[in-house]
């Protein structure tokens, strides 16, 4: 059995990666969150309890697992401390958490600028969560960002913050916004740094040691590949890459260690925010799926847009992220629908295509081509083995495997970790 597994969102995010990460974490020694920030919500349900994580890795509930927030993340220290406090109040106090000293910090001015720049777009919104993620990544690549390790060095942090505010306060002033006070931010973030000091370290060194010791490592992505800054529906994307290919860069591990990838996808398709969505529904079926699947954002609470399963999207994601297996989530939500549809291709300006165009102008003109399959009415939420599923349910899964050339290794039939059918052990 391989020692590493990457969990990748195979649609536009919100696919159920938290549950699958939690499920496989029981077999892991280390769980690594490698990109994104507190704009991503992972919901985990077990023992009748529900937890909504935002930036903390999903292995946090197991005291034997080392949880890593790697260098590819952007971390809001204020939100992180608040998230830890919520876990403590819920009785989750025995855990191991390690934070990369190279991870970028989300500062208050990032959140202020995020909201301001989104407002300037008028009716052409990106749909950002306004958590400051994009501006934090922008500063990282502009080399004016502050990193978690900087908070631990009083003099060096003062220099970095001073230089950053020279630029950021100018931006805020130009936008007619209140400027940030150096002394206030310095005192606040120095205190946060000291509070988090026991957890901040060089996680690349740590992870390489774990690999050398033969530890089993699970990599947990945020968002989905269709929100990838390079391979998603640009510009309606996130500011990092959720692909498996980004894991080595985002963690400081060599590419040779990434040997198995599971793509997590819903049995239908959803997305939050703006952007093209070829299989989107605007009828009673959409409302049926939304309510049965509780399709509202974990972080924002926004209703998710709902559509049929899109095999074109899955094949795009499979190609750019090297997916070996699929984990089909919220399969039980489709119970009760007489007819199910799967998108097998697009019509673009009158011609058939089987790929995702690079521009939203072209993708917006794409019309989905469908096949129809019969649905099922049987309750499958208590089914624990694949053979016990209704015949029409198994036919739906087989068709997805045929269209995507990828085996469905896991089928989720409910939110609890026990409501999981494992067709093939992969970790």
C-alpha positions in Angstrom: 0.0 0.0 0.0 1.3 3.4 -0.9 2.4 5.9 1.8 0.9 9.1 0.3 -2.5 10.0 -0.9 -3.6 13.4 -2.3 -7.3 14.4 -1.8 -8.3 16.7 -4.7 -11.5 18.5 -5.3 -12.6 17.4 -8.8 -15.2 20.1 -9.4 -15.6 23.7 -8.2 -15.0 22.9 -4.5 -17.5 21.9 -1.8 -17.3 18.3 -3.0 -17.0 16.7 0.4 -13.2 16.6 0.8 -13.5 17.1 4.5 -15.4 13.9 5.0 -13.0 11.9 2.8 -9.9 13.3 4.4 -11.4 12.5 7.8 -12.2 9.0 6.6 -8.7 8.3 5.3 -7.1 10.2 8.2 -7.9 7.2 10.4 -5.1 5.3 8.5 -2.7 8.3 8.3 0.2 9.4 10.5 0.2 12.9 9.1 -2.5 15.1 7.5 -1.3 18.1 5.4 -3.3 21.1 4.3 -1.2 22.5 1.5 -2.9 25.6 -0.1 -5.7 28.1 0.4 -6.8 29.7 3.6 -9.9 30.2 5.8 -12.0 30.8 2.7 -12.4 27.0 2.4 -14.8 25.2 4.7 -14.6 21.4 5.3 -17.5 19.9 7.2 -16.9 16.7 9.2 -19.6 14.6 10.9 -19.0 11.8 13.3 -20.6 10.3 16.4 -23.6 12.6 15.9 -21.5 15.8 16.0 -20.8 18.2 13.2 -17.7 20.4 12.8 -17.0 23.1 10.2 -13.2 23.6 9.8 -11.9 26.5 7.8 -8.1 26.4 7.8 -7.2 23.6 10.2 -6.5 20.2 8.7 -9.2 17.6 9.0 -7.1 15.2 11.0 -7.3 17.5 14.0 -9.8 15.2 15.8 -7.3 12.3 16.1 -4.7 13.0 18.8 -2.3 10.6 17.2 -2.2 12.4 13.8 0.3 15.2 13.1 -1.6 18.0 11.4 0.4 20.3 9.1 -0.5 23.7 7.7 2.1 23.9 5.0 4.0 26.7 3.3 1.5 26.9 0.3 -1.2 28.2 2.6 -2.1 31.8 3.5 -3.0 31.8 7.2 -5.0 34.4 9.1 -3.6 34.2 12.7 -6.6 35.9 14.2 -9.0 33.4 12.5 -6.7 30.5 13.3 -6.7 31.3 17.0 -10.5 31.7 17.0 -10.9 28.4 15.2 -8.7 26.7 17.9 -10.8 28.3 20.6 -14.0 26.9 19.1 -12.5 23.5 19.0 -11.4 23.8 22.6 -14.9 24.8 23.7 -16.2 21.7 21.8 -13.8 19.5 23.9 -11.2 19.0 21.1 -8.0 19.8 23.1 -5.8 16.8 22.4 -4.2 17.3 19.0 -0.9 17.9 17.2 -0.7 21.0 15.0 2.3 22.3 13.1 2.4 25.6 11.1 4.9 26.3 8.4 7.2 29.3 9.2 7.1 30.0 5.4 3.3 30.2 5.1 2.0 33.7 4.2 0.0 35.8 6.7 -3.4 37.2 6.0 -3.3 40.7 7.5 -6.3 43.1 8.2 -5.4 45.2 5.2 -5.8 42.2 2.9 -9.4 41.8 4.0 -10.1 45.5 3.6 -8.6 45.5 0.1 -10.3 42.3 -0.9 -13.7 43.8 -0.2 -12.8 47.1 -1.8 -11.5 45.6 -5.0 -14.5 43.3 -5.4 -16.8 46.3 -5.0 -14.9 48.1 -7.8 -15.9 45.4 -10.2 -19.5 46.4 -10.1 -21.7 43.8 -11.8 -18.7 41.7 -12.8 -17.9 40.2 -9.4 -15.4 37.3 -9.0 -17.4 36.0 -6.0 -14.6 36.2 -3.5 -15.3 35.4 0.1 -13.6 38.7 1.1 -11.4 36.9 3.5 -8.3 38.5 2.1 -7.0 35.4 0.4 -6.3 36.9 -3.0 -4.5 40.1 -1.8 -2.4 37.9 0.6 -1.3 35.7 -2.3 -0.7 38.9 -4.4 1.6 40.2 -1.7 3.4 36.9 -1.5 4.3 37.0 -5.1 5.1 40.7 -5.0 7.6 39.9 -2.3 6.0 42.3 0.2 4.1 39.7 2.2 4.6 38.7 5.8 5.2 35.1 6.8 4.3 33.2 9.9 7.9 32.8 10.9 8.4 36.6 10.7 6.0 37.1 13.7 8.5 35.3 15.9 11.4 37.8 15.4 10.5 41.2 16.9 13.0 43.3 15.0 12.6 41.6 11.6 8.8 41.6 11.9 8.9 45.4 12.6 10.9 45.9 9.4 8.6 43.8 7.3 5.5 45.4 8.6 6.8 48.9 8.1 7.7 48.2 4.5 4.4 46.5 3.8 2.4 49.4 5.3 4.2 51.9 3.1 2.5 50.3 0.1 -0.7 49.0 1.7 -1.7 52.3 3.4 -1.1 54.1 0.0 -3.6 51.7 -1.6 -6.1 52.1 1.2 -5.8 55.9 0.9 -6.3 55.8 -2.8 -9.5 53.8 -2.2 -10.7 56.3 0.4 -10.4 53.8 3.2 -9.0 54.1 6.7 -5.3 53.4 6.9 -3.7 50.8 9.3 -1.8 51.9 12.3 1.7 50.3 12.6 1.8 50.2 16.5 -1.6 48.5 16.7 -0.9 45.9 14.2 2.6 45.2 15.5 1.4 44.6 19.0 -1.5 42.5 18.0 0.5 40.2 15.6 3.5 39.9 17.9 1.1 38.6 20.6 -0.5 36.2 18.1 3.0 35.0 17.0 4.0 34.2 20.6 0.7 32.4 21.1 1.3 30.2 18.0 5.1 29.9 18.5 5.0 26.3 19.8 3.3 25.2 16.6 5.4 27.2 14.1 8.3 25.3 12.5 10.0 24.3 9.2 7.3 21.8 8.1 9.3 20.9 5.0 12.0 19.4 7.2 9.4 17.7 9.3 7.6 16.2 6.4 10.7 14.9 4.7 11.7 13.2 8.0 8.2 11.6 8.1 8.7 10.3 4.6 12.1 8.9 5.5 10.5 7.1 8.5 7.8 5.5 6.3 4.9 7.5 7.7 1.6 7.5 5.9 0.8 11.1 4.7 -2.5 12.4 3.5 -2.6 15.7 1.6 -5.8 17.7 1.9 -6.5 20.3 -0.8 -9.0 23.2 -0.5 -11.4 24.3 -3.2 -11.5 22.3 -6.4 -9.4 22.0 -9.6 -12.0 24.1 -11.6 -11.0 26.9 -9.3 -7.3 26.5 -10.0 -5.5 29.8 -10.9 -4.0 28.1 -13.9 -6.4 25.3 -15.0 -9.8 26.6 -13.7 -12.4 28.9 -15.1 -10.2 32.0 -15.0 -10.8 34.7 -13.8 -13.5 33.1 -11.6 -11.0 31.1 -9.7 -9.2 31.1 -6.4 -5.6 32.4 -6.0 -3.8 29.1 -5.6 -3.7 25.7 -7.3 -5.7 22.9 -5.7 -4.2 20.3 -8.1 -2.0 17.4 -7.0 0.8 18.8 -9.1 1.0 21.8 -6.6 1.6 19.6 -3.6 5.4 19.3 -3.9 5.9 23.1 -4.2 3.3 23.8 -1.5 4.9 21.4 1.1 8.6 21.3 0.3 8.5 17.6 -0.7 10.0 16.1 -3.8 7.5 15.2 -6.6 8.5 11.6 -6.5 6.7 11.2 -3.2 3.3 12.0 -4.7 2.1 8.6 -5.9 -1.7 8.3 -5.6 -4.5 10.9 -6.1 -8.2 10.5 -5.4 -10.6 13.0 -7.0 -13.5 13.9 -4.8 -16.7 14.8 -6.7 -20.4 15.0 -6.1 -22.8 12.7 -7.9 -24.0 16.0 -9.4 -22.3 19.4 -9.7 -22.3 22.6 -7.7 -20.4 25.9 -7.6 -20.5 29.0 -5.4 -20.0 32.5 -6.8 -19.8 33.7 -10.3 -18.6 32.1 -13.5 -19.8 29.8 -16.3 -21.6 26.6 -15.3 -22.7 24.6 -18.4 -24.9 22.0 -16.6 -26.6 24.5 -14.2 -30.2 23.9 -13.4 -32.8 26.6 -12.6 -35.9 24.5 -11.9 -37.5 22.3 -9.3 -34.9 19.7 -9.7 -32.2 22.2 -8.7 -34.2 23.1 -5.6 -34.8 19.4 -4.7 -31.0 18.7 -4.9 -30.1 21.9 -3.0 -32.4 21.1 -0.1 -31.6 17.4 0.1 -27.9 18.1 -0.2 -27.9 21.1 2.2 -26.1 23.0 -0.6 -25.2 26.1 1.3 -21.6 27.3 1.8 -19.8 26.2 4.9 -18.0 29.5 5.3 -20.4 32.0 3.6 -23.8 30.3 4.0 -24.5 31.3 0.3 -26.8 29.0 -1.7 -24.8 26.9 -4.1 -25.6 26.7 -7.7 -26.7 23.2 -8.7 -26.3 21.2 -12.0 -26.1 17.8 -13.4 -22.9 15.7 -13.3 -20.4 17.0 -15.9 -18.0 14.4 -17.4 -16.2 17.0 -19.5 -15.2 18.8 -16.3 -14.1 15.5 -14.6 -12.0 14.6 -17.6 -10.3 18.0 -17.6 -9.6 17.6 -13.9 -8.4 14.1 -14.3 -5.9 15.2 -17.0 -4.4 18.2 -15.2 -4.3 16.6 -11.7 -3.4 13.0 -12.4 -6.4 11.5 -10.7 -6.2 7.7 -10.2 -9.5 7.1 -8.4 -12.8 8.9 -7.8 -14.7 9.3 -4.5 -18.4 9.9 -5.4 -20.1 12.0 -2.7 -23.7 12.8 -1.7 -24.9 9.9 -3.8 -27.9 9.5 -1.6 -29.1 13.0 -2.6 -30.2 11.8 -6.0 -32.6 9.2 -4.5 -36.2 10.0 -5.6 -35.4 11.6 -9.0 -37.1 9.7 -11.9 -34.5 10.6 -14.5 -30.9 11.5 -14.1 -28.7 13.3 -16.7 -25.0 13.2 -17.2 -23.2 15.7 -19.5 -21.0 13.9 -22.0 -19.9 16.9 -24.2 -20.5 20.5 -25.1 -21.8 22.2 -28.2 -19.8 25.4 -28.9 -21.0 27.6 -31.7 -22.7 24.6 -33.3 -19.8 22.1 -33.1 -19.2 19.3 -30.6 -16.2 19.6 -28.2 -15.1 17.3 -25.4 -12.8 19.8 -23.5 -13.1 22.8 -21.3 -12.3 26.0 -23.2 -9.7 28.3 -21.7 -11.9 31.5 -21.9 -15.1 32.1 -20.0 -16.4 33.8 -23.2 -16.3 30.4 -25.0 -17.3 28.4 -21.9 -20.3 30.6 -21.4 -21.5 29.8 -25.0 -21.2 26.0 -24.4 -24.4 24.0 -24.3 -24.3 20.7 -22.4 -24.9 17.5 -24.3 -26.6 14.9 -22.1 -27.4 11.2 -21.8 -30.3 10.2 -19.5 -30.4 7.3 -17.0 -33.3 6.0 -14.9 -33.2 7.0 -11.2 -34.1 5.0 -8.1 -36.4 5.5 -5.1 -34.8 3.1 -2.6 -33.2 4.6 0.6 -29.5 3.9 0.3 -28.3 5.8 3.4 -27.8 2.6 5.3 -26.2 0.6 2.5 -22.7 -0.5 3.5 -21.6 -2.6 0.5 -21.7 -1.8 -3.2 -23.6 -4.9 -4.3 -26.6 -3.9 -2.1 -27.1 -0.7 -4.0 -30.1 -0.5 -6.4 -29.4 -1.6 -9.9 -30.1 1.8 -11.3 -27.7 3.4 -8.8 -24.9 1.0 -9.8 -25.6 1.7 -13.5 -25.2 5.4 -12.8 -21.8 4.8 -11.2 -20.7 2.5 -14.0 -21.6 5.1 -16.6 -19.4 7.7 -14.7 -16.5 5.3 -14.7 -17.0 4.6 -18.4 -17.1 8.3 -19.3 -14.2 9.3 -17.1 -12.0 6.2 -17.5 -11.6 6.3 -13.8 -12.6 3.8 -11.1 -15.0 5.0 -8.4 -13.2 3.7 -5.3 -15.5 5.2 -2.7 -19.2 6.0 -2.6 -20.7 8.2 0.1 -24.3 7.7 1.0 -24.6 10.1 3.9 -22.7 12.7 5.9 -21.4 10.5 8.7 -18.0 8.8 8.2 -19.6 5.4 8.6 -21.9 6.1 5.7 -19.1 5.3 3.3 -18.9 2.4 0.8 -15.3 1.4 0.0 -15.1 -0.5 -3.3 -11.3 -0.5 -3.4 -8.8 0.2 -0.5 -6.4 2.9 -1.8 -4.6 4.1 1.4 
